[in-house]
Amino acid sequence: MRGLRRLVFVVVVGGLLAAIPLSAVASENLLASSVRRAEVAFNQTLADAVRGGLDSGAADTLTWRYVQVQAIKTSSWWQLPLTEHRKLDALGRLDSDLRAAYQKQIDESRDALDRQLHRWNTMLAEAQTAGVSLDGLDEEAARFAQAGPAVATPNQLLALASVVGQQYAVLNGKLAAYRTALAQVDAAMQTANGLLATAGQYSQLSLSAFKDQLTIASTALAAVRSADGIPPILAQVQQAAVGVQGLLDARSAAFNQLADTRSTLASAQSIGAALGNHPGTINVLAGQLSGAADQATFQSITAQLYQEKQSLASAIYLKETVPVAYNAGVGKVIVISLSRQVLTAYQDGNAILTTLVATGRPQLPTPPGVYHIFARYSPYKFISPWPYGSPWWYPSAWTSFAMEFIGGGYFIHDAPWRSWYGPGANLYNGTHGCVNVPYSPMATLWNWAPNGTTVVVQY
């Protein structure tokens, strides 16, 4: 009996000893299976996140961490459960971090979409208020707002934001073009109204047509819904502005011409030139000018006043170019009048040439007296005898013909740089003492007057 009990004891103890490794193996298998399931689940979640648009940098970091987890090894069989538990914990953290990163990216993408929708809605409201045409655009922003919650991945949110962005870009272009065109019309309208205000100072001017033109343009502008409809209106406003400006310019030109013609008349009267009926005609035109109302009338009066001025200028020229009186006698004599700024050439007592000239300025006058030509040059270069910095210095200059009649550099010569000859030329733009003659009469004098020709300078 004792032997039987001993046998039972031995069997029980042996069974217990055999059950211990079997339990350990079962536990290890369960842990390994959990690790494999966790790995498969993580890989699947990561792949889904990448397809959904997970940031590549975050995906690379998580993949690298996953590789590190897979690299965890054990050195002893009895440490295997602990190692598997470490792997399982690490995979749990990885999965949690992956989901957090993915959700963060979804949240950021959704925020970006919301901002894009806000910008779109703001611009859409502005366009609708301005009456800008929305052809080709989705006016129902609610469609985008409703679609937002339905999408679940960053890629889907990005795609929706891209659609909104495209709509925004198109509408922004429409609004920008509309604003630019509208600003151009506003500026043109301000210019036109400013010109009308200026023209309104002159009650006799005909401005009603221009005002009507601007009124029509303003009415048409209120109905415009896109930038394409503005250019014709802008052209109409600009046309009105050009018309008013042309009217003002024509009026100004006419009054300037009247002042210029009256000044020429005064010059003609002062020297006793033949006036004919020019004073009466000028007064009649001045009376017409005070009541002129349109551009064509102003231009007509301007043209008539110009003709009067030209006729008076001819009378002045004829008066100024009357030969200088001198009892020349036999031979060749050149007579220069300082008071009239006129030169006359006599041949045996007969005047053969008379021309306007310019003599010395008050500080450097041409000395009166009787002289003779003693040197002739063609061409001749004049070089200033005064140093640079002197008020009388002048740059070197070439002339075609020069005849010296007083020692010390007093010449009769042409002057390519000069445009003013005749009365007053010596007072306001005089020479350094020489006698300047226009090119054509100077060429005649050069061929006509040899050395020895008498030169008489008189007041």
Protein Blocks (a to p, Z undefined) as FASTA:
>chain_A
ZZmmmmmmmmmmmmmmmmmmmmmmmmmmmmmmmmmmmmmmmmmmmmmmmmnopafklmmm
mmmmmmmmmmpccfbfklmmmmmmmmmmmmmmmmmmmmmmmmmmmmmmmmmmmmmmmmmm
mmmmmmmmnopafehiafblmlmmmmmmmpcbfklmmmmmmmmmmmmmmmmmmmmmmmmm
mmmmmmmmmmmmmmmmmmmmpmkbcfklmmmmmmmmmmmmmmpcbfklmmmmmmmmmmmm
mmmmmmmmmmmmmmmmmmmmmmmmmmmmmnopafkjmlmmmmmmmmmmmmpcbfklmmmm
mmmmmmmmmmmmmmmmmmmmgccdddebgajdddddfklopacddeehiafbdcdddddd
fklccdedddddfbdcdddddddfbdehiakbccddddfbdcdfbghiiacdddfkbcbe
cehklmmmccehiacddfklmmmmmmmmcghiacdddZZ
